[in-house]
């Protein structure tokens, strides 16, 4: 049962571009006030000289005068307002047009009043003159409170609303980048980790198979969490952290959960990308919050998956990610500062250990590096047994055969194969999973599902059949090759128009030079069969050529199997646990010579494949016709027909 609690700690941090937000708010406020004053005012004013003002009073053209601190505001009589030129301010007619277009109601231009204004000049004779001509005059009293309220409404409130809207949008974006987990409104800096706290993971080491060495390394941590006094009495310290390294799908997360399940302690689970946010300092705050929560719930396991998201090396990077670097620095400081005797263990997982910062890997932080490799034959069989427990199976199921056919598969691949087999059994209305379901599931994972709607022409079908029999003949006529399990010309969804499935008799951890040359020859035999029978070349050999070239290049550059270069290493492997890409370490001249050596190996194997196909032309013809008629044949059927043609 999982106990999920709301995250705590870590307050709001102001964004670093606060000044820019305020400037933007000021600009919007100014624009709003300008628009309000432009479209809401009903008074049009014109500047006149003081002499003109006196002339208007003497001519009885003034209705009222208001004395302000810096000007006189003159309201003319109605007949004078009609003579006022209203430029450059938009005319009442233009405002009227806008109103009419938007509302469809005819407006009255008489509602727009007209005023003059002139600068303030001290004049003792002004008041007698105004009295003489019966002009009203007054000094308006300003309501300072009303003015202050209006200023707040028109200037301060828009800026506050813009700032709050900006913070809300940034928080929504932050939650979106973190998968929408944890944190509420304005919860920058708050850790998402506590959302994933599980007091009981429900997983133990019995649920993890094929990783005996990794389990043995982690068992000591479990024992320490159970009986810390046994270690502290002798002066031993608990490892602060362990780094789980291996290819994707090998069970690193499952192992971390099993450690917490065996120790019966709380399990914090989060991804490295959960720390990385838009604003600098947020990730560091989340790291502090995470360790604070972990110390409060000690003993516990803190598991950071994909730690390379924040632990990437800082070596000489120019213009790096400041947020990620600050988060990494905070993680390093917290791992140095927390007390491991309280029972807090940090586990992390990655499949790119070569890019991690050296400071993160040193003893005292991640004290142990535990390799979680793809399982061997026994490991694959054990993993299949774990997953097959939940599935009803027939008595004919042989898991060892499935394990032999899945060399290089990770635990996640094997779990997927068992599930695919169960789904296939349901499709065929069976109550149990049979061996054929498991073997078909292996092919589905490797080559995809059968494409029954793809209809090849008779010519293409013949070409594919001869191509695949060419591969099978080269396999059967050479030593150091794996037996043929199945040959098919039924297209698959991953692009294969046909393939030959080989089944190893036992697990191999090494390949000899002869075995590698044999595999290259087998790859070449498909193209050779096309040329021998149809005198043409097709695109069907593209994958064969790619695999043969890769193997020949590895022989020359990695394995020291070249006559010209001998034991000289020409390249190294990068991203070992992902794509295993090789990186050249030599000059362009040496690389060009290596290319020639690769071409020579492929050419030699191609000539050998030619000899095999020419010598077995009758067998090639009969086997291909048999394959065309049945579309899929077993290895036993293939060998039975081939036995009629003794090897020359």
N, C-alpha and C positions, 0 to 999 in steps of 0.2 A: 504494500500500500504506500502510495507516495503522498507525503505531506508537502503541500506547496504553500509557501508563505510570501507575503508581499515584501519586496525589497525595501531596505531602509538605508539611511546614511547618505552623505554626499549632498550638499546643498546646490542651489542654482548658481551658476557662474555667468557673469555678464559676457556677452560676446566681445571679441577684440575690436570689432568695427562699430562700436556704439556711437562714436562721433559721426560716422557716415550715416547711420540710421537717423540721428537727430537732425543732421543737415537736410536729409531728404524730407523729414517731417516738417521742418521749417519752410522748405520750398513749397510743399503741398499746402501748408497753412496760408502762405502768402498768396498762392494761386487761388485758393478758395475765397479768401477775403476780397481779392480783386474781382472775382466773378460775382460775388455777392453784392459788392458796391456798385458794379457795373449794371447789373440787371435788376437790382431791387430798389435803387434810388429813384425818386420821382421829382428831384430837384436838379435843374440845370443851371450852373453858375458861370458868369463871365467877369473877367478882371477889367476894371476901369480905373482911370486916374482919379485923384482926389478932387481936382478941378471939375471933372465931368460929374462927379457925385454932387458937388455944390450946385452946379448948373441945373441938374435934375431936380434938386430940392426947390430952387427958385422958380422953376417952371411947373411946380406942383405935379411932378411925375413920380413921386416917391410915396409909397403907402406906409412903409415901416422900416426902421433901422434898428439893428441889433449890435450892441457894443460888445465885441469879444476882446480878448487880451491882445491879439495881434492884428485885428482887422475889423472893419465895419461891414456888416452884411446888410445889403439893401434889397428890400422887396419892392419892385415897381408896381404901379397900378396896372390893371388888367390890359389896358390898351397899349402899354409899353412892352408887355411880355411878348406880344406877337411880333415885334420888330427884332427880337434877339436872334443872332446867328449862332447856331448850335454846332460849331465845329471847333476842335477836331473830335469832340465827344460824339458818339453815335447818336443820330437824330432820333427823336421820338417815333418818327415814321418807321425807322429800321427796327426798333424794338417792337413797334406795333406789328410789323410784318412777321417777326419771329413768333410773337404771341398768337397771331392769327393762324400761322402755319401749324403750330403745335397743338392748339386747342380748338381751332375752327370758330372762335368767338370774336366778333368785331370789337376792338378796344377803342377807347376815347382818348385822343391826344390831349384834350383839355385837362386831363388829370395830371399832366406833367407841369409843375410850377417852375417859375423862372426867378433867378436872383442874380444881383450884381454883388461884387465885393471889391473893397479897396483897402490899402494898408492903413494901419492906425497912425494918426497924426494928432498931436495935442492941439486943440483949437478951442479957445474960450468963447468964440462967437458961434460955435456950432449949435449949442442947445437953444439960444434965443432964436436962431434961424429956423430950427425945426419946429419950435413952438409957434412961430409966426405963420408957418405954412401948414400947421395942423398935422404934422408927421408924428406917428407913434414911434416911440423909442423905448428900448429896454436892455437890460443886461441879464441874459439867461444864467440861472444857477446850475452848475454842473453837479450831477449825481455821481460822486466818485465811486460809491459802492456798485452802482449799476454799470459804470464804465469798467470796473475791475472784473465784474462777473462776465460782461460781454467779451473782455480780453481773454479770460480763461476759456470761454466757450469757443471763440474763433481762432485762438492761437495755441493754447496749451492742450486742449482736448484732442484736436487732430493729431498732434505729435504723440500723445500717450496712446491713442488708438492704433496708430501706425506701428509703434514700438511693440505693443501687445500682440498685434496681428503678426508681425515679423517673428516674434518669439514663438507664437503658436505654430506657425508654418514650419519653423526650423525644428521644433520639437516633433511635429508630425513626420518630417523628413528623417529625423534621427531615429524615430521608432520604426519607420519603414525600412531604413538601412539595417536595423538590427533585427528585422523579422517581426516587428510589431510586438516585441516582448517587453514586459516590465516597464516601469517608469510611467508617470502620469504627466499632467500639464506642467511645463517648466521644470522637468525633473532631470536637467542636465547634470551629469556627474554621478548619477545614481547607478549602482551596479545592477545588472540583470541577473546576476548569479543566483540569488536566493529564490528566483522563480523555479529553478531546477533542483532545489534541494530535495533529495530523496533520503528519508531516514532508513529505508530498507530497499535495496536495489532489486532484490529477488533473484540475483544472479550469483552463482558460486563457481568455484573452479571445476566442478563437475559438468558445468555447461560449456566449458572451454576445452576443446580437444585439438590435438596436433601442435601444441605449443608448450611442450613439457619443460623445455629449458627456460622459457620466459616465466612460466608459473613457478618454477623453482626459485628464480631470482626474486619474484614478488612475494613468495611465501614468508620470507624473513620480515618484510614490512608488516605483513598481517600478524605475525607472531609478536612483533614489537608492540603493535597497537593492542594486542590482547594482554601481554605481560611485559609492560615497559620496565618493571623493577628488575627483571631477569638480566636486562642489558645494562641498566644504570648501575647496578651493584658492582659490576666489573669495570665500569667506566666507559662502556661503549655508548656511542651516540646514534640516535636514529638517523638514517639518511633523510636529508631534507626533501629530496625529490628524485624522481626517476623519469627518464625520457624514453618513451616507447617509439622505436624507429622501425619502419617496414613499409612494404608496398600497400596500396589501398586494398581494403577488403580482407586483410589478414587477421582482424579481430583485436585491434588495439583498444578501441572503446570498450569492447566486451571484457577484455582483461582488466581494464580499470574498474569497471562495475563489479567484476568478480572479486577484486581486492576489497572493495567496500563491503560487498556482501559477506565475504568470509570473515572480515574483521567486525561486521555488524556495527558499522559507524555511518554517520551521515555522508552523503555523496554530493558534492557540488560539481555540476557539469556545465561547461560553457565553451564557446568557440573563441579562438583568438580574435576573429573579426568583430566580436561583440564589444571589444575594448576600443576599436578604432571608430572615431566619429569625425564630424566635420570641423568642430572647434578644437583648437589646441588646448590641451589640459584636461579635457573631459575623460579621455582614456586613463590618464594617470589617477584621476579622482576615483574612477571605477575600480582600479587596482587596489587603492587604499581601502575602499569600501568592502571589496571582496575579502581581503585579509582580515579586516575588522570582524566581518561576519564569521569567517572561518575560526578565528580565535574564540569567538563567543560560543561556537558550537563544538569546539574541540572535545574529544578526538574526532577527526573527520578526514575525508579524502577530497582534495580539490583537483579536478581534472580539466585541463585546458587542451581541447582538441585543436588541431591545425595551428600549433603555437608559432609556426613560421610567419603567420599573418602579422604578429607584433615583434617576433624575435629575429627579424632579418638583419644580417650583418651591417654594421655602420662603417665599415672600412672605407675611408676616403670618399664617401659619397658627397657630391656637390649638389646642393639644391634638393636634399632628401626630404622625406616627409617628417616635419617637425612633430606632428601629433603622434606618429608611430614611435619616433625616437624617445619622446618624453614618456610615453607609455612603457617602453622597454626599460628605460632608466628607473622608473618607479617600480617595475616588477623586480629588477635586480636589487634595488634597495630594500624592498619588502622581504625578499627571500633571504637577504643577509640579516634582517632585523628580527624575524619572528623566531620564537623559541620552539624548536622541534620536540623538546621533551614533553610538550603539552599534547602531542599526538596529532599534529597537523602535517599531512604528507601531500606534497605537490606532485601530481602525475601529469605529464604532457605527452602529446603524440604528434608526430610529423612524418611525412614521407620525403622531406627535403632537408636532411640534417646538414648537408654541405653549405647551405646558405645561412644557417643560424649564427648569431653573434658568438664569438669565442668567450665573451664574459658570461654568457648564459650557460655555457657547457662546462665551465670549470667546476672542480669539486667544491662542495660547500653550497652549491645551488642545485644543479642536477647531478647528484653524486653518481648515479648509475645510468648507463645507456643499455637498454634492453632491446635486443634485436628480435623483431617479430617477423620471421621469414615466411615465405610460402611453404606449406607443409610438404613433407616427403610422402612416400607411398603409404607407410603405416599411419602417418598423420592424417592423410586424406581419408583413409578407411575409417579412422576413429571419428573424424568430423561427420562423415556420412552416417555413422551409427548414431551420433547425437541427434542429427536432424531426422533420421528415419524413424526414431522412436514415436514421433507424433503422427506417423503415417501408417495406414494398414497396408501390409505388404504380403505378396505371395511367397510361398516357400522356395520358389526358384530364384529368388533375388540373390545375386552374388556381388557383394559390395567390393570385393577385391578386384574384380574385372572392371567395375566402374572406376575405381581408384587408379588402375593401370591406364585407363583411357583418358584420364584427366590430368596428365602430368603438367605441372605449372599452374594449376588452378588454385585460387585462394579460397579461404573459408566461405566468403560471401558467394563466390561462384558455385561452390558445392551446395550451399543452402538453396540457391536459386534452381539448381538442377533437380534437386529432390522435389521442390515445389512444382516445377514444370512437369515432372513425371506424374505427380498426383493430379495435376490439371488434365493431362493427357488421358489418364485412366478414367476420369469423369467424362471426358468427351466421348470415350468409347463405351460408356455405360457399364463400367466395371466397378466392383466394390473394393478391389485391391490393386495395388501397384505391382506390375510385373517387371521382369528384367528388361523386356523390350521397351517399356516406358522409360526406364532409366537411361538406356543406351540412346534412345531417340532424343531424350532431354539433353544429353551430352552434345549431340549433333546440333540441336537447336541453339545451344549457347555458343558453340564454335562457329557454325556456318549459317544459322538462321533457320526459319521454317521453310518447308517445301513450298515452292510457288507452282501450284497446280494450274493456275490460269495462264502461265507463260508457255506458249506453244512454239517450239522451235521447228524450223523447216527440216525436211528429211536430210538435206545436205549438212546443215549445222549439227543435227543430231549425230550424223556419222562422224563428222570432224571431232566433236566432243568425245564420242565413244573411243575413237582411235587414240586421241590425246590421253585419255585416262588409262587406257590399256597400256599405252607406252610407259606411263609412270609405273604401273603395276609390274610390267615385265622387267624394267630396270631394277625394281625392288627385289623381285624374285631371283634374278640372275646374278646378284652380287652378294658377297659376304658383307658382314657388318651392317646389315639393314634390318629394320623391324618388319615382322610379318604383316601381310595385308589382311585387314579385318573386313573391309567392305569397299565396293566400287559402285558408284552411282552416277547417272547422268541426269538426275532430277534437279532442276535449278533450285537454288536456295535464295532467301530474301537478302542475304548479305552480298549478293553478286556472283556467287559461284554457280557456273553452269553444270558442274560436276566435280567430283573429287574422289581421291583414294584415301581411305582411312586406315592408318597403320596402328597396330596394337603392340606395344613393347612387352616382352616376356618378363622383364624385371626392371626395377628402377635403376637408372644410370645417373651418376653425379659428375662423370667426366666423359668427354668425347675425344677420341683419338683423331689424328690427322686423317687416317684411312676412312674412318666413319664420316668425317666431314666431307671428304672428297666423294664418298658414296652418295651422300645426300645431295650434293651439287649435281652429280650425274643423274640422279632420279629426277631432279627438277628440270634438267635439260631434255629428258627423254620424251616429254609430251610434245614439245616443239619439233623434235626429230621425227616423231611418228607422223605429224602433220605433213612435214616436207617429204617423207619417204613415200607416203601413200597418195597424197593429193597434190604434191609439188607446190605447196603454198604455205604462207605464214599468216597466222591470225593473231588477234589481240588477246586470245585466251591464255597466252603464256606470260602475260604481264606480271602476275603475282609470282610465278615460278622464277622469272628473271630477277625480280626484286629480292626474293629470298636467297637465291644463289649468289647474287652480287654481294649481299650483306654478309653471308657466311664466308665468302672468299676474301672480302676486305678484312673481316675479323681475323682470319688466318694470317694475313700479312701484317696487319697493324697492331693486333693485340696479343696473339697467341705465339708469335715467334715461329711460325710454320712456313716461312718463306726462305727459299734457297739464297736469294740475293741479299736480304736484310738479316737473316738469321734471328738472333735473340733480341734485336733492336726493337724497342717499343715506339711506334709512330703516333699513337693516339691514346687518349684516356677516356674513361667513361664518366659522363656527367649525368646528373639526375638518375642515379642507379636504381632507385625504387619507383621511378615513373617511366619515362620513355627509354632510358638507358642510352641516350644519344652520345656518340663518340665525338671527341674534340681533338683535332689534329695538333700535334706538338712539334712539327718539323717544317722545314722550308718548302717553298713551292716546287723547287726542283726535285727534292726527295719525294714529295707527294705525287708529282707526275710519274716518277719511277715506280712508286707503289701502285699507281693506277695501271701501269703496264703489267706489273706482276699479277694483279687481280685479273686482268683480261687474259693473261696466259693460263691461269688456273682454270678459268671458266672455259676457255677454248679447249684445253686438254680434256676436261670432263665432257664437253660437248662431243668431241671425237669418240670418246669411249661409249657414250650413249648411242652414237650412230652405229658403231660396230654391234652393239647388243640388238638394236632394232632390226638391222639388216640380217643378222644371223637368225632371228626369230620371226621373220616376216610371215610364214605360214601360221604360227601360233597367234601372232598379232591379228591376222585376218579373222580367224575363227573366234577368238575371244571377243573381238570387237562386235562381230555379228551377234554373238550370244548376248552381249551387254545391250545392244540396240533392241533386241526382242524383249528382254526382261526389265531394262532400265536400271535395275539394282541387283547386284549379285554379291554373295558373301565371299569371304576369303577362302572358305573350303571349296566352294564351287569353282573359284578361279584356279586354285591349285590342282583340283581334280582334272580339269581340262588341260592345264599346262603340263601335267605329268605325261601326256601322250606325246609330248615333244621333248625328247631328251636334250639337255644342254650341249651344244656343240663346242 
